[in-house]
Amino acid sequence: MSKPRLVVGITQGDSNGIGYEVIIKSLADSRILDSFTPVVYGSSKIFGFYRKGLHDIDQLDTYVIHSAKDVHQRKINIVNCLPDNFYAEPGQSTPDAAKAAMLALEAAVKDLKEGSIDVLVTGPINKRAMNAEGFGFTGHTEYLQGAFGNPDVAMIMISTQLKVAVATGHIPLADVSGTLTKEGILKKLRLMNASLERDFGIVHPKIAVLGLNPHCGDGGLLGDEEKDIILPAVLEAQAEGILAFGPYSPDGFFGLGNYTKFDATLAMYHDQGLAPFKALAFHDGVNYTAGLPVIRTSPDHGTAYDLAGRDEADPRSMMHAIYAAIDIFHHRLQYDELHQGNQED
């Protein structure tokens, strides 16, 4: 009897953005069904609407189901989460599209909790529009943290070239300095170290830690966070056996390619890490939520309303997100089997 294929849940994201286009393009090659079984959460009607606008995509073998429990292993499954009268408005931010993104996410997380899907890949959303409709979270990361009751998670941007996490997530820049603490940075380093070992198969990972201020504070002339908060966290992490180093000045660190000497980098705030990451790895970049009991990835781009409905969206980041989720799933299995065996010995 053949082993069941991995079931990959994929949420549509904002139905007026490029989510459906990159999903459809990613699933267009029929050979993918030899590797995994996709379950798209959204609307079969909207899926068909966007597919018709893609010139090089043939008819896809889709199958409408009520939940992932009814999955067909050899088809692209679609869970209809949206009302029958829902319609797309490509390129527009609308309340209905925001509500639709929330419905798709809720349905996918329900199936993920029940084990009906093995991993989750989330399509790009409009956070502001969703919060206007009562979402109550600043992004997928925070929503999933709440859904699974995890006190500590980390957003790690991953690509073939580098991995970058952030010490503070989706918060205003003005709040970053006041939010940084030695214990907070130390928690991120512990979480990153554990994730790099279990989720990516890296033995004794080396982690670079960036400073907050220009030139790492220039000896206190431009700020004290490096010597008062960041360095003490690095030293305590080292005392615990974590190979953390720094703090490093971000401009030279990325400009001179020093990131290539480490397995991952911890930035102090969102744009400090994501701006260089996207400059270096935009098309193959993936957003991964470390620290969850489940696996969730997403492409590293947004809704791109300006490209919606024009057959111009690049699917590479979505494709990498799908395969990254699958790779992490298998890394976890191997890690857990190895360490279970060691415990039994």
KEPAVO-841326 format. One line per field, with one value per residue (C-alpha): residue number from 1; residue in three letters; z, y, x. Coordinates in nm, 2 decimals, decimal comma. Layout:
BEGIN
n = NUM ...
res = ALA ...
up = Z ...
north = Y ...
east = X ...
This chain:
BEGIN
n = 1 2 3 4 5 6 7 8 9 10 11 12 13 14 15 16 17 18 19 20 21 22 23 24 25 26 27 28 29 30 31 32 33 34 35 36 37 38 39 40 41 42 43 44 45 46 47 48 49 50 51 52 53 54 55 56 57 58 59 60 61 62 63 64 65 66 67 68 69 70 71 72 73 74 75 76 77 78 79 80 81 82 83 84 85 86 87 88 89 90 91 92 93 94 95 96 97 98 99 100 101 102 103 104 105 106 107 108 109 110 111 112 113 114 115 116 117 118 119 120 121 122 123 124 125 126 127 128 129 130 131 132 133 134 135 136 137 138 139 140 141 142 143 144 145 146 147 148 149 150 151 152 153 154 155 156 157 158 159 160 161 162 163 164 165 166 167 168 169 170 171 172 173 174 175 176 177 178 179 180 181 182 183 184 185 186 187 188 189 190 191 192 193 194 195 196 197 198 199 200 201 202 203 204 205 206 207 208 209 210 211 212 213 214 215 216 217 218 219 220 221 222 223 224 225 226 227 228 229 230 231 232 233 234 235 236 237 238 239 240 241 242 243 244 245 246 247 248 249 250 251 252 253 254 255 256 257 258 259 260 261 262 263 264 265 266 267 268 269 270 271 272 273 274 275 276 277 278 279 280 281 282 283 284 285 286 287 288 289 290 291 292 293 294 295 296 297 298 299 300 301 302 303 304 305 306 307 308 309 310 311 312 313 314 315 316 317 318 319 320 321 322 323 324 325 326 327 328 329 330 331 332 333 334 335 336 337 338 339 340 341 342 343 344 345
res = MET SER LYS PRO ARG LEU VAL VAL GLY ILE THR GLN GLY ASP SER ASN GLY ILE GLY TYR GLU VAL ILE ILE LYS SER LEU ALA ASP SER ARG ILE LEU ASP SER PHE THR PRO VAL VAL TYR GLY SER SER LYS ILE PHE GLY PHE TYR ARG LYS GLY LEU HIS ASP ILE ASP GLN LEU ASP THR TYR VAL ILE HIS SER ALA LYS ASP VAL HIS GLN ARG LYS ILE ASN ILE VAL ASN CYS LEU PRO ASP ASN PHE TYR ALA GLU PRO GLY GLN SER THR PRO ASP ALA ALA LYS ALA ALA MET LEU ALA LEU GLU ALA ALA VAL LYS ASP LEU LYS GLU GLY SER ILE ASP VAL LEU VAL THR GLY PRO ILE ASN LYS ARG ALA MET ASN ALA GLU GLY PHE GLY PHE THR GLY HIS THR GLU TYR LEU GLN GLY ALA PHE GLY ASN PRO ASP VAL ALA MET ILE MET ILE SER THR GLN LEU LYS VAL ALA VAL ALA THR GLY HIS ILE PRO LEU ALA ASP VAL SER GLY THR LEU THR LYS GLU GLY ILE LEU LYS LYS LEU ARG LEU MET ASN ALA SER LEU GLU ARG ASP PHE GLY ILE VAL HIS PRO LYS ILE ALA VAL LEU GLY LEU ASN PRO HIS CYS GLY ASP GLY GLY LEU LEU GLY ASP GLU GLU LYS ASP ILE ILE LEU PRO ALA VAL LEU GLU ALA GLN ALA GLU GLY ILE LEU ALA PHE GLY PRO TYR SER PRO ASP GLY PHE PHE GLY LEU GLY ASN TYR THR LYS PHE ASP ALA THR LEU ALA MET TYR HIS ASP GLN GLY LEU ALA PRO PHE LYS ALA LEU ALA PHE HIS ASP GLY VAL ASN TYR THR ALA GLY LEU PRO VAL ILE ARG THR SER PRO ASP HIS GLY THR ALA TYR ASP LEU ALA GLY ARG ASP GLU ALA ASP PRO ARG SER MET MET HIS ALA ILE TYR ALA ALA ILE ASP ILE PHE HIS HIS ARG LEU GLN TYR ASP GLU LEU HIS GLN GLY ASN GLN GLU ASP
up = 0,00 -0,10 0,17 0,17 0,02 0,23 0,24 0,20 0,30 0,11 0,20 -0,07 0,12 -0,01 -0,31 -0,49 -0,48 -0,66 -0,42 -0,66 -0,95 -0,77 -0,62 -0,96 -1,13 -0,86 -0,90 -1,28 -1,33 -1,30 -1,17 -0,84 -0,75 -0,74 -0,45 -0,24 -0,23 -0,23 -0,05 -0,14 0,11 -0,07 -0,35 -0,65 -0,84 -0,77 -0,85 -1,19 -1,25 -1,21 -1,39 -1,70 -1,70 -1,72 -2,08 -2,04 -1,79 -1,92 -1,75 -1,40 -1,23 -0,93 -0,68 -0,45 -0,09 0,24 0,45 0,41 0,56 0,21 0,02 -0,32 -0,33 -0,70 -0,75 -0,66 -0,38 -0,31 0,02 -0,04 0,25 0,09 0,02 -0,32 -0,41 -0,34 -0,63 -0,69 -0,76 -0,87 -0,75 -0,50 -0,12 -0,01 0,32 0,16 0,04 0,39 0,54 0,28 0,38 0,74 0,66 0,46 0,73 1,00 0,80 0,73 1,09 1,20 0,96 1,07 1,44 1,35 1,16 0,83 0,66 0,74 0,68 0,61 0,34 0,37 0,08 0,12 0,31 0,36 0,74 0,76 0,58 0,79 1,11 1,00 0,98 1,33 1,27 1,58 1,49 1,32 1,09 1,03 1,28 1,57 1,47 1,47 1,79 1,96 1,78 1,91 2,25 2,20 2,42 2,20 1,82 1,57 1,21 1,02 0,65 0,47 0,12 -0,04 0,06 0,41 0,71 0,90 1,21 1,39 1,77 1,75 1,50 1,36 1,59 1,52 1,48 1,76 2,00 1,91 2,16 2,45 2,36 2,34 2,65 2,72 2,80 2,49 2,27 2,45 2,40 2,02 2,01 2,20 1,96 1,65 1,77 1,83 1,50 1,29 1,44 1,42 1,12 0,90 1,01 1,10 1,36 1,60 1,40 1,41 1,46 1,40 1,61 1,47 1,67 1,69 1,64 1,36 1,40 1,69 1,90 1,84 2,20 2,35 2,14 1,93 2,18 2,47 2,37 2,23 2,55 2,80 2,63 2,31 2,41 2,75 2,57 2,33 2,61 2,81 2,50 2,46 2,82 2,74 2,44 2,17 1,90 1,89 1,79 1,78 1,78 1,43 1,24 0,99 0,70 0,68 0,78 0,47 0,24 0,29 0,27 0,62 0,65 0,44 0,74 0,95 0,94 1,04 1,15 1,42 1,34 1,60 1,41 1,10 0,83 0,95 0,87 0,59 0,37 0,30 0,29 0,01 -0,17 -0,18 -0,20 -0,31 -0,56 -0,36 -0,01 0,23 0,56 0,82 1,17 1,40 1,75 1,66 1,70 1,34 1,02 0,84 0,56 0,32 0,02 0,13 -0,08 -0,02 -0,21 -0,50 -0,60 -0,89 -1,05 -0,97 -1,26 -1,52 -1,55 -1,44 -1,09 -1,03 -0,85 -0,74 -0,38 -0,34 -0,49 -0,25 0,04 -0,05 -0,09 0,22 0,43 0,29 0,36 0,72 0,78 0,68 0,87 1,19 1,13 1,09 1,39 1,62 1,51 1,57 1,91 2,01 1,93 2,14 2,43 2,41 2,40
north = 0,00 0,34 0,60 0,89 1,21 1,51 1,73 2,10 2,35 2,69 2,99 3,23 3,54 3,86 3,75 4,09 4,06 3,82 3,53 3,32 3,39 3,27 2,97 2,86 2,91 2,71 2,42 2,43 2,15 1,82 1,65 1,83 1,58 1,31 1,50 1,63 1,69 2,06 2,19 2,55 2,74 3,00 2,97 2,74 3,02 3,27 3,01 2,96 3,33 3,39 3,08 3,20 3,52 3,32 3,26 2,97 2,77 2,47 2,33 2,22 1,90 2,05 1,89 2,08 1,95 2,06 2,00 1,85 1,52 1,46 1,52 1,36 1,26 1,31 1,64 2,01 2,02 2,34 2,40 2,65 2,89 3,19 3,28 3,17 3,54 3,65 3,80 3,93 4,29 4,26 4,54 4,67 4,67 4,59 4,48 4,17 4,06 4,11 3,90 3,63 3,62 3,57 3,29 3,10 3,13 3,02 2,71 2,62 2,65 2,44 2,16 2,21 2,17 1,85 1,71 1,70 1,90 1,85 2,20 2,54 2,79 3,13 3,37 3,74 3,95 4,31 4,35 4,70 4,59 4,28 4,47 4,71 4,41 4,29 4,05 4,18 4,08 4,25 3,96 3,58 3,53 3,68 3,51 3,17 3,24 3,30 3,01 2,76 2,92 2,97 3,23 3,26 3,25 3,40 3,52 3,38 3,48 3,20 3,16 2,96 3,24 3,34 3,32 3,64 3,66 3,97 4,04 4,27 4,20 4,41 4,71 5,08 5,18 5,43 5,14 4,92 5,06 5,04 4,69 4,54 4,35 4,11 3,83 3,90 3,87 3,56 3,40 3,46 3,32 3,00 2,97 3,02 2,78 2,51 2,58 2,57 2,23 2,07 2,24 2,28 2,00 2,24 2,10 2,36 2,66 2,99 3,30 3,66 3,93 4,28 4,60 4,86 5,19 5,32 5,17 4,96 5,28 5,39 5,32 5,48 5,80 5,70 5,48 5,24 4,94 4,74 4,74 4,74 4,49 4,32 4,22 4,08 3,87 3,74 3,65 3,47 3,27 3,17 3,06 2,83 2,67 2,87 2,99 3,35 3,63 4,01 4,27 4,36 4,69 4,60 4,81 4,65 4,31 4,29 4,51 4,30 3,97 3,87 3,71 3,42 3,32 3,24 3,01 3,28 3,64 3,81 4,16 4,40 4,52 4,44 4,65 4,62 4,25 4,24 4,52 4,35 4,01 4,11 4,30 3,98 3,71 3,86 3,59 3,29 3,43 3,26 3,37 3,10 3,10 2,92 2,80 2,67 2,30 2,32 2,43 2,75 2,93 3,21 3,40 3,70 3,95 4,13 4,15 4,35 4,50 4,68 4,34 4,17 4,03 4,11 3,77 3,94 3,80 3,59 3,26 3,17 3,29 3,09 2,78 2,81 2,86 2,53 2,33 2,49 2,37 2,02 2,02 2,14 1,87 1,60 1,76 1,76 1,39 1,30 1,51 1,37 1,01 1,05 1,21 0,96 0,68 0,85 0,88 0,51 0,42
east = 0,00 0,15 0,22 -0,03 0,10 0,17 -0,14 -0,06 -0,32 -0,30 -0,51 -0,62 -0,52 -0,68 -0,89 -0,84 -0,46 -0,22 -0,28 -0,49 -0,26 0,05 -0,13 -0,26 0,07 0,24 0,00 -0,02 0,24 0,04 0,36 0,33 0,05 0,32 0,48 0,20 -0,18 -0,29 -0,59 -0,68 -0,90 -1,12 -1,37 -1,38 -1,56 -1,29 -1,03 -1,19 -1,22 -0,85 -0,75 -0,93 -0,72 -0,39 -0,29 -0,05 -0,25 -0,44 -0,75 -0,66 -0,79 -0,98 -1,21 -1,44 -1,46 -1,62 -1,31 -0,97 -1,11 -1,26 -0,93 -0,87 -0,51 -0,46 -0,64 -0,62 -0,87 -1,07 -1,25 -1,53 -1,52 -1,69 -2,05 -2,19 -2,26 -1,90 -1,71 -1,36 -1,26 -0,89 -0,67 -0,92 -0,91 -1,26 -1,42 -1,56 -1,21 -1,08 -1,36 -1,30 -0,93 -1,03 -1,28 -1,02 -0,76 -1,00 -1,11 -0,75 -0,64 -0,93 -0,82 -0,46 -0,55 -0,75 -0,46 -0,65 -0,37 0,00 0,13 -0,01 0,10 -0,08 -0,15 -0,08 -0,33 -0,42 -0,36 -0,51 -0,83 -0,87 -0,83 -1,09 -1,32 -1,23 -0,93 -0,75 -0,40 -0,11 -0,04 -0,05 0,24 0,04 -0,28 -0,12 0,06 -0,28 -0,45 -0,20 -0,13 0,24 0,41 0,71 0,73 0,97 0,93 1,22 1,27 1,44 1,59 1,87 2,11 2,02 1,78 1,68 1,47 1,35 1,36 1,06 0,79 0,50 0,53 0,59 0,96 0,91 0,84 1,14 1,39 1,15 1,05 1,40 1,51 1,79 1,55 1,34 1,65 1,76 1,43 1,45 1,80 1,69 1,39 1,61 1,87 1,61 1,43 1,75 1,84 1,50 1,33 1,64 1,87 2,16 2,40 2,54 2,40 2,59 2,37 2,47 2,31 2,27 2,30 2,02 2,19 2,41 2,76 2,63 2,60 2,96 3,07 2,76 2,78 2,47 2,29 2,34 2,12 2,41 2,62 2,32 2,09 2,21 2,56 2,45 2,19 2,46 2,69 2,42 2,33 2,69 2,70 2,40 2,59 2,42 2,67 2,55 2,79 2,77 2,63 2,72 2,66 2,39 2,52 2,86 2,72 2,51 2,71 3,03 2,84 2,93 2,58 2,73 2,94 2,64 2,34 2,10 2,08 1,88 1,78 1,64 1,34 1,13 1,28 1,63 1,61 1,35 1,48 1,82 1,65 1,42 1,69 1,90 1,63 1,29 1,19 1,28 1,21 0,98 0,83 0,84 0,68 0,92 0,82 0,47 0,38 0,26 0,44 0,34 0,51 0,41 0,56 0,76 0,55 0,22 -0,11 0,04 -0,29 -0,12 -0,05 -0,38 -0,57 -0,30 -0,12 0,21 0,26 0,58 0,49 0,84 0,81 0,48 0,64 0,94 0,69 0,51 0,83 0,99 0,69 0,73 1,11 1,06 0,80 1,04 1,33 1,11 1,03 1,39 1,50 1,23 1,29 1,67 1,62 1,35 1,60 1,87 1,64 1,55 1,92
